[in-house]
Amino acid sequence: MTNYALSLKDIRKGFFGVEVLHGINLAFENGKVHGLVGENGAGKSTMMNVIGGVFKPESGTMEIHGKPYEPSNPKDATKARIAFIHQELNLFSNLSIAENLYIDNLPKMKIGAIDYKAMKTNAAVQLKKFGIDEDPATIVGNLPMGVRQTIEIAKALIADAEVILFDEPTTSLSQKEKERLFDNIRMLKENNVAVVFISHILDDVCALCDDISVLRDGNLIDTRKTSEITKDELISMMVGRKLERVFPTVEKDIGDTLLEVTDLVAQPVVKGVNLTVRRGEIVGVFGLMGAGRTEFVRALYGVDPITSGRIVLDGKPYPKPSPMESIERGMAYITEDRRGEGLLMPKSVSDNIIMVNLNGICNKAGAMDFKKEDAQTDQIISELKVKVNDKHMQTAANLSGGNQQKLVIGKWLLREPRLLIMDEPTRGVDVGAKYEIYVLIQTLAKSGSGVIFVSSEMEELIGVCDRIVVVREGRVAGELQKNEFDQKKIMYYALEVNQK
Amino acid sequence: MSESKKLKKKGGLENSLVFKYGVYFIFLLMFIAFSFSNKNFLTLSNIGVLIQQSAPLMLGVIGMTFVMMDGGIDISAGSNMYISAAVCALLITKWRAQGVEIESFGIYLAIFAIAALVGAVIGVINGVMIAKYKMVPFIMTLIMTKIARGIGMYITNAKLIIINNQGFTLSDKRLFGISILIYIAVVFILIFHFILRYSRYGIQLKAQGNNHEAAQKMGFNTLRNTFVAYIICGALCGLAGVMAAGATGSVASAFAEGNEFIIIPAAVLGGISLFGGKGNILPGAIIGMLLMNTVTNGLTMMGATPYVYTIVRGAIIFLAVMVDSMNYKGELR
């Protein structure tokens, strides 16, 4: 048996009774780069967090060179010589390069004071090793992202890390920085480090890794040698689930154009999106992490400023979107971050429902009409089947995920929106509530509203939408009509792999 | 050319010279202006007086630097000075009544130790409430301002206690013609500058002030670090209190009132960020404190009315805080 730097055996992990990792078996070898690919929500980050000691697995074991490894916090992972390089770097931007490199292990002089001289000399040696032409005394906050990332790698090596996990390390890098990162990873490999490289850029994964594992819906689909697999096969493995869920179908007519977006740019992520939505149409927006889906809808709704582009809503140009005006013009936006932005968690169910429709229940003097409030909230609660005992006393925080999401949608329904933008409306919602949300979306479309449905779940987009737009790197990469829906095609667009 | 240099070159306001060395500019300009408007300003004796006057609050600003480095604040600095000085004044009166000869090195040392202890107790309470019970530093220390001054007034009956006629005075003690107050301040400045710059604690405090989450992930005991910062601040404010009492010779009920609004602005002027993680004691905070006192000193010599002090000070504080906030790039909290 090979002596693995880190191995996972039958790791299972769930949240609130829903299992998200269904028994993962993986092993990482010294001196090898192991690629890990999968869609959003495939379980990559959960697995990382299990390895890093953030989450405790429900069952299964981990071993380092055959010895059991049971981390209970991130520090245990560091002690076990496992390091993580995240997209968001964990450096102190107010400290110098040298201080950041050695903060865990400060060199001391005899009298116990920090030996800055030794620190700088050592840091200079490390920087030279990684080909960075910077003074070790430079403050990290003044450095570009690529250099910061290299510093984190150097720091991991100083801490004598044997396993280094990279989580989407290339997203914020320029081409040149990316090449340098790859050189560094190859150097790690030569130093007998076990590297785990998580990315959705298949070209990078294939160029860099020795082995590639594919995760899908919390299952390990397969681990293969890079030399023995093609990109095409990889994509098949990533999306190859059977479409067996049932989706509601509603007979509806698709009318004339409601929204027309031309070349929408919102720096730095959205680089030019074209999109039309017609009345009664449900348009799905698919894209992988960092593709700019959320940023696009935020800019459209006016949460983030737009740099350039033209928006025409209902035949009228809408030059400078702001949330207030968007609401007035009949838009509704259901955010991805339900807990942070969508609901007032400590407030009652009733308060949450009327939040965006306060004008509708106030009399001329601006005072609230409590009878109207009662009537409207009751209507929403019964229409959406929200499970509430006392709508005035029970707070939004006490509801289940599904019921919370119903509240978010419900409060917008009161305004009868003409254009509904939904960002991941079914995330963290149980199957029953999901179905009800799909019904809601379709009923709303039937009544003549347009819907933009952003989701990472390809299956539900295929089941619910009339058209799917795939976004990649801030641009529309492809568009599919209902009769062309195909998981593989969508993934091809999302990954930018030329179709043969 | 390295990449960071390129970045700096196109950098905005925050990298320009005026922003970086703004305080020193103001300091220099003011010094020149005062020197020209009053011939007595730039004299050795006046500069000596200026530094001597700054000495007690130097200790305060050192303590504040530790708390602010962590992203906190201690509004109770002035009241802490008062209660520590009041306790010492009462003890001096009591010992004197018992026939103890106050004017001896041992007794002076004991008085200083007691002041530091009283201040540290205030710091411990602040620290526990803020680090352990997650109270907002501003509110907790504001409450402490009221409580500490209240206790001080209660134990003294809000009466003026004169101590220089009882044998406790620091204003006349000199060594080689330089006030003992300055020596004390210099010793503390050096010690705590060393701790902040050359100890593991100091660098951890600076790091966590920048990013608490990352610091926790790295396994720092961030709560303990915060707690210790408030104790340091408390103890140093206590010492500042007894030094100020020794300099003025008495403790009144309004003793050191509002001193936090000299100490905190001095720190900000000296480049200690209100958002945490930035600045140093030497020269930063110390220059800041000298600047605050130069303003008062210079305006006094010009014969300006005391009301003008507040206006000028306010304007300087405003500028310093504005620059600090404009430079801050993180998330607002």
HADDOCK unambig.tbl for C-alpha pairs under 7 A between the chains (distance, minus, plus):
assign (segid A and resid 74 and name CA) (segid B and resid 217 and name CA) 6.18 0.50 0.50
assign (segid A and resid 75 and name CA) (segid B and resid 217 and name CA) 6.97 0.50 0.50
assign (segid A and resid 75 and name CA) (segid B and resid 218 and name CA) 6.67 0.50 0.50
assign (segid A and resid 75 and name CA) (segid B and resid 219 and name CA) 5.83 0.50 0.50
assign (segid A and resid 90 and name CA) (segid B and resid 214 and name CA) 5.53 0.50 0.50
assign (segid A and resid 92 and name CA) (segid B and resid 207 and name CA) 5.91 0.50 0.50
assign (segid A and resid 92 and name CA) (segid B and resid 210 and name CA) 6.21 0.50 0.50
assign (segid A and resid 92 and name CA) (segid B and resid 211 and name CA) 6.47 0.50 0.50
assign (segid A and resid 94 and name CA) (segid B and resid 210 and name CA) 6.43 0.50 0.50
assign (segid A and resid 94 and name CA) (segid B and resid 277 and name CA) 6.46 0.50 0.50
assign (segid A and resid 94 and name CA) (segid B and resid 278 and name CA) 6.74 0.50 0.50
assign (segid A and resid 95 and name CA) (segid B and resid 207 and name CA) 6.98 0.50 0.50
assign (segid A and resid 113 and name CA) (segid B and resid 198 and name CA) 5.03 0.50 0.50
assign (segid A and resid 113 and name CA) (segid B and resid 199 and name CA) 5.62 0.50 0.50
assign (segid A and resid 114 and name CA) (segid B and resid 198 and name CA) 4.76 0.50 0.50
assign (segid A and resid 114 and name CA) (segid B and resid 199 and name CA) 5.87 0.50 0.50
assign (segid A and resid 133 and name CA) (segid B and resid 2 and name CA) 5.95 0.50 0.50
assign (segid A and resid 134 and name CA) (segid B and resid 2 and name CA) 6.29 0.50 0.50
assign (segid A and resid 142 and name CA) (segid B and resid 4 and name CA) 6.03 0.50 0.50
assign (segid A and resid 143 and name CA) (segid B and resid 4 and name CA) 5.20 0.50 0.50
